[in-house]
Structures are given as structure tokens and as C-alpha cells.
Amino acid sequence: MIGYRHVALVGLGLIASSLSHAIRRSGAPVRITGHSRSAATRDEARRLGLGEILPTAAEAVDGADLVILCVPVGAMAVVADEIAPRLAPGATLSDVGSVKRAVIEAVAPRLAPGTLFVPAHPLAGTEHSGPGAGFAQLFDNRWCLLTPLPDSPPAAVEKLAAFWRALGARVDTMDPDHHDLVLAVTSHVPHLIAYTMVGVADHLSRVTAQEVIDYSAAGFRDFTRIAASDPTMWRDVFLSNREATLDILGRFTEELFVLQRAIRMGEGEALHAYFTRTRAIRRGIIEAGQDTAAPDFGRAALAQNTD
Amino acid sequence: MIGYRHVALVGLGLIASSLSHAIRRSGAPVRITGHSRSAATRDEARRLGLGEILPTAAEAVDGADLVILCVPVGAMAVVADEIAPRLAPGATLSDVGSVKRAVIEAVAPRLAPGTLFVPAHPLAGTEHSGPGAGFAQLFDNRWCLLTPLPDSPPAAVEKLAAFWRALGARVDTMDPDHHDLVLAVTSHVPHLIAYTMVGVADHLSRVTAQEVIDYSAAGFRDFTRIAASDPTMWRDVFLSNREATLDILGRFTEELFVLQRAIRMGEGEALHAYFTRTRAIRRGIIEAGQDTAAPDFGRAALAQNTD
């Protein structure tokens, strides 16, 4: 169950918009207020009926019993300064940032003693951004990771977990630093690699842009989808999860050099053994319900295209 | 229009199976014969009704006016030796290999003078393999690249192009070496990178396999789909397109080091500019009809799952 009577969304992008849709879908009688720094985004959010859109973050959080910061990680400190004095006593403050240690360091010191701060990260998103990209099903069957602080009251953590479950998500709790390492592996470095590969294709003068575009179906297309994600969000992710990203990147290049050498030396058996092992992880993901075995490579999306 | 009366498929995996289904879908009265080295695959192909399945490649190609080699690139030479003496006069020989220069070098010297050899590569596939993975729509709206030899008669090339169009594909012709470079960018290196990243996740003892699997929705999942592709096929691709793969890999690591340094030095503006440029390529792919703007990240496939 939702468990809150007034939810304030600070920042009105894809995640905040999807939160608004998913709260409405739950049927709970929740008042939703919201704010974005951008007047154009506020106007769009009003048109979309996402809630009562207010001109300042301080007004948006006034009286809310749950405040969720939905701004890029790099903007968390400024927003925390704006809202901290206006948080209602007993209100829970949370966020949806992709990095947790940096958000905690940016936000926690700015809060009044006794503020119930429970950082969170829903592992959900698409390659689109902005309030128009949100939809109620975004969190269905997706994980939301809570990274409570040592002094977070268990009741506040459990109440927030129930909120996310009511929106369709599965919930787990995790140490913030471990979260940042796990996400470096499952999200941050894969995004950086995809951005890099798309950049290489863009620079290569011997292959035309049209060739890259036309013949993308052979594997590259999935990279371009990942590399179309919001630039501001991802800049902040890499800058604020620097250590774990560089750690995993180091392991990645080390491993890539091993495979590169195997190709150069013509070591077919080593390559075959490597490519066979990676299939097992794929099977695990399908069994865990985080994807299906249906052949995709973009085909399912094509079949559904109704534009 | 199909244009041939008897098509022989040597090798009975995903592509050959899809060829059989797509030929049947066209309604043309074509005799289809086939062979696989594996008795189990031959039995499965018979059960699936893919055509007349024969115990040797030589018998399968007997009397065919189009023979398509659908075996891994590394097996092309052996198969060419088996079938060359049995090719009917005037028959067209083609293939579906992901690399073209190596296939030409393996096959052409084994053919009788005057054999109509027109190498081809349909840019279509899924992460599944084997005859059971084939389906009639695989080539719809996908490119098939023909890489004719200097002595390929234009009429034979045009006839093969019409065949692929009748199966739903778009057709282009290209120099074999340029094909191998373009595919290194759009397919081979992206696959190697995906395999590498999945391997890194598999090795990392501080992050459990269950965490990688559960939290894969944040970007990593698309990599695992790519890295679940057929190990034998991909081993052969990398070994037989070694130079272009190593060339593009070198550019990739160079570029990755530039981004890695920008992260280490905290150069936010450079990162933001880079991530903004890569969005344009994505838009081009959508406009070229090789994907849709529908938000995906696996969600469309989930919605369609009927298992």
C-alpha cells in the first residue's frame, strides 16, 4: 500500500512522471505536488496532469509526508538546501539517484537532525527523458534498491519499501557503497562502453554514417539505444561514482586485452570457451524474470510499432 | 520473385531454417533440400519440415540451381570441397557468412571455372541458434549485403538480389573488404565488447552472480542478449575478420581511455558533449526504419512473452 497522503516530486523527468502515473494507477487518494527548475518542464507536467506543479521546490514539499528528489545526482545538494528548511516534521525524504554514496554525502549534512532520510534507486528507465516519457508500468517487476543510513528508523524504511511495492517494484536493501559497485558493473560501465562504441562509429571516416545507421541491426543497435540516454544524468553518474567506474573499467580493459590477444594469436578454443560461459549468465537473467527468451534484437519493438 | 526452382541449404541452423520458412511463405513452388553434419540437427530439421534432408552435402546440392552455404565461416572450405564436384552447371552458389573476404578465399579456389559464386550476408539473426530458432519473418526489412566477385555475371547477381527481396530483405552490393570493415564496426566489435563485459561481471567476486542477474535491467541486460549468441559462429567471425576487428578494437580502447581520463579528471563538460553527440546516431537509426522510438530496454519483449 502507498502509505503516504501527500507525495512531493522534486524534478519532473522520466522517473518523477512515471511515479505520478504509477501512484494514480494504485488508486490511493494521494495528493501529488511537484516542481522543476525549468519553466518549460513545469508547463509540460501541468499539461500531462502529473499533479499540482508549483513554482519553487520549497512550496512543492510544503506539508508532504514523502518527498522524493528526482533530479540528476549533481543537482542534489542545491535542491537539498532549498527544501531542508521546509520539510514537515516526520516527513520521509528519499531520492531516485543512480549513485548512492555521493547522494548521501550531498544531502545528509544539509538536513535537520531527525529527518527521516531513506535513499533509494529504482532500476528502471528507458532511453527517453522528460515528463512526456513517463508511464505507469515503468517500475513493474523492476527492482528498487533502498540504501538506508545507520540511523534510518526501520519503520520508515519499511514504509518506503511498501510504497515502492505498491507501484509494482520489488524491493531490496543494500549498503550504499556496495550498491555503487554493483551498479558500476550492471549499468554504469555498460553505458560508458556503449557511448564509446557509438562514438567510434561516428568518428570513422572510412565508414559512412549512413552505413552505420543502415547496418546497425547486427548488434550495434542495442548499443545506440543505451547511448541515447540522458547526457546530464550520465555525466553526473560517472563523476559521482568515479572510483567504482574506474575500478570496473580497469577490469574491463584488462579482460578485453586478453580476448584481443586471443584473436591476434588465433586461439579459437579459448574464444569458444569464453563465449560459451557468457551464455549461462543470460539464462540466469531469463530465469530471474528480468527478460524473456523471446528472440529480440529489436524485433519485438518493431512488431509493436504503431506510429 | 524467388526465381529458382530448387534451393539447397548446406548447414541447418537459425539462418537456413529461416530461409526455408521464408521461401515457403513466398508461395513459390520451390524444392528445398538440406544437409547438416550433425545427425541430431538433421532429425530436428526433418521434424520441423524444413525440406528434404539428405545424409550428405553432395546429395543435398545435387540438381539445385541455388546452393546456399549456411555453415560457420570456419567450415566453409571443407563444405566447398564436398559440394564443388556436384554443383549443377549454371547453378548459383552463395553463402550467408558474417565475414566475406575469408569466405571468398576459402571457397572460390575450390570451385570449377565458370561456377556462379555470389557471396552474401543477411544482417539478421537473434541470440538463439539451431533449426528450431528459425522463423519466416527474420529477414523482413533487414539488409542483405551481396559482395560479388569481379567475374560474377551481373545477371546472376541480380537474380540472387531478387531472391532475397522476395524473402522480405532489402539488398545492397558492397566490396568484400569494405563489408568486413563496416561489419567490424556495426557487429563484430560490439559483440566482442558485450562478451567481455559479461565476462567481467562473471569474474567479479565482490558482486554475486545473483546480483548481476537481478539488477541487469539497468543496461547490462542488452549486453547479455548479444553475448548469448552462438559461440562457434562468433569464434569464426573474430578469427576470420581479424584485421578489421583489431583495427576497430584499437580505436575503441583509444576512445575509451579518453573518456576514462575525462572521468578521472572530472571533466563534466567533455562528457556531456560526447553523450549528446551519440544521441544523433540513434535518431538516424530510428529514421532509417532499423528500430523504433518505442522505449524498450527489454520491456516490449516482456510484454509479448506468452510462455
Interface residues (C-beta under 8 A of the other chain):
Chain A: G74 S98 L123 A124 G125 T126 E127 H128 A133 F135 Q137 N141 R142 W143 L145 D172 L181 V182 L183 V185 T186 S187 H188 V189 P190 H191 L192 I193 A194 Y195 T196 M197 V198 G199 V200 A201 D202 H203 L204 R206 V207 A209 Q210 E211 V212 I213 D214 Y215 S216 A217 A218 G219 F220 R221 D222 F223 T224 R225 I226 A227 A228 S229 P231 T232 W234 R235 D236 F238 L239 R242 T245 L246 I248 L249 R251 F252 T253 E255 L256 L259 Q260 I263 R264 G266 G268 L271 H272 Y274 F275 T276 R277 T278 R279 I281 R282 R283 G284 I285 E287 A288 Q290 D291 T292 A293 A294 P295 D296 F297 G298 R299 A300 A301 L302 A303 Q304 N305 D307
Chain B: G74 S98 L123 A124 G125 T126 E127 H128 A133 F135 Q137 N141 R142 W143 L145 D172 L181 V182 L183 V185 T186 S187 H188 V189 P190 H191 L192 I193 A194 Y195 T196 M197 V198 G199 V200 A201 D202 H203 L204 R206 V207 A209 Q210 E211 V212 I213 D214 Y215 S216 A217 A218 G219 F220 R221 D222 F223 T224 R225 I226 A227 A228 S229 P231 T232 W234 R235 D236 F238 L239 R242 T245 L246 I248 L249 R251 F252 T253 E255 L256 L259 Q260 I263 R264 G266 G268 L271 H272 Y274 F275 T276 R277 T278 R279 I281 R282 R283 G284 I285 E287 A288 Q290 D291 T292 A293 A294 P295 D296 F297 G298 R299 A300 A301 L302 A303 Q304 N305 D307
